Amino acid sequence: MLDRRQFMAVGTGVTGAIGLRNLLFAQLENAPATLPDVSLYDKNQDTYWAELRKQFLIPADEIYLNNGTVGSSPAPVLRAIFDAYNTTEKLNQQDPEDYPIWGYAAWNEFRDPLAAFVGGTRDEIALLRNATEANSYIANGVDMKAGDEVLMTDQEHPGGEQPWQLRAKRYGIVIKKVILPKPVQKAAQVLNLFNDAISPRTRVIFFSHITTATGVVLPAKELCALARSKGILSAVDGAHVPGMMRFNVHDIGCDLYSSSPHKWLQAPKGSGFLFVRDEVIDRLWNTIATEGWDEPKLRAERFQRIGSSNVPSLWGLRAAIQMANQIGMDRIEKRHRQLGDYILGEMQKRGAESWTSPDAALRCAIATVNVPPINRMDLENWLWKTHKIRIRGGDPSKLRLSTPYYLQKKDIDRFLEKFDEYRREKKIA
Ligand SMILES: Cc1ncc(COP(=O)(O)O)c(C=O)c1O
């Protein structure tokens, strides 16, 4: 039995939870019911983006410059998720055999809009939980013998590299890396590095379309063409790409493409995907096996059969795609580039060393700068704890600044002002 103190604690928790729930729903209700009309964009772009900002729960006085780690699902996405719970949790489907679990279904109502958005066909797409999972399916699923090589960059995320490290340790495949210059000056540099590192044992080229370390946009189409010309599989980690910039997996010509739309598409956490080019589907082994794993006619659906999972996240994913389409990916990408270029230019004016490519084609909404002797963690803590500005960096002095479309120019200016203040306070020239 609970004693009085425990009872009170539980009571406070429940009241707190109800309060929080009410707050969340009030915030969602306060968000404008519809997105601003694009005619407003034509009249005044700043007003248009300021209106869109109202769809996000991030408090108005918080400046979030780390969308590269995780995005923030806006009101239309959250509403879709709650609608999904409301619908599915009633368990009152018409067909007594129909259950709202997604581990055993085609879910074309979600795959179709995603396929239209990324450029593949429905049958080439498996709905998974994130890029790490999709990358693991790739690293586990490709036939390779001990001594066979996978070639990647030195800027891969652990969720891209470690699945291969596991395979190397367990089965003796070999990981080779090309070292990317910081910054990459032009696409040809990257192509030459890969070309020179290919050996007769290279079976897979694996690289981030946009790297987590510096945000460089690698020449994916050219790298995939290089791989294809040598009979090597191309696997692209596109965790950052959907929602940041326009792309099309067929146009890129990759064999495999993984992603985490919870970043730049602002989709729910736990709604990732794996694209497998039709000709490659039959060459990829399943990692998780349940009914249908050995059924070729399911095409890529067989990879999304993972047992019971979270349907409402897919409702949110679909809403995130709708929202991006409604705003227009061309407008979003343009905005990302403008904000990214602005913050980069301002940091360079302050003497920061740019690790972001000088070639506009090789950068988008992540600017990375090196600012020695500033200790990035000290700056990160100072900005967050005293000024509600959230950035991300790497030791010792790297700052990675993400500029999602919902950020306002005045937010960037406040960050810059506080960056200057920090330097003055710490007497850093
Ligand atoms: C390039 C890249 N790949 C994979 C991941 C892992 O993403 P997730 O944790 O959503 O699987 C990240 C996350 O930052 C990333 O930047």
The ligand as a Gaussian input file, in Angstrom:
#p B3LYP/6-31G(d) Opt

LIG

0 1
 C       24.727000      10.958000     -41.328000
 C       23.964000      10.323000     -40.191000
 N       23.672000       9.030000     -40.228000
 C       22.975000       8.430000     -39.252000
 C       22.561000       9.135000     -38.164000
 C       21.785000       8.432000     -37.097000
 O       20.456000       8.838000     -37.116000
 P       19.401000       8.083000     -36.230000
 O       19.835000       8.219000     -34.817000
 O       18.119000       8.783000     -36.498000
 O       19.383000       6.667000     -36.658000
 C       22.842000      10.491000     -38.067000
 C       22.390000      11.279000     -36.910000
 O       22.811000      12.394000     -36.656000
 C       23.581000      11.105000     -39.101000
 O       23.902000      12.400000     -39.059000

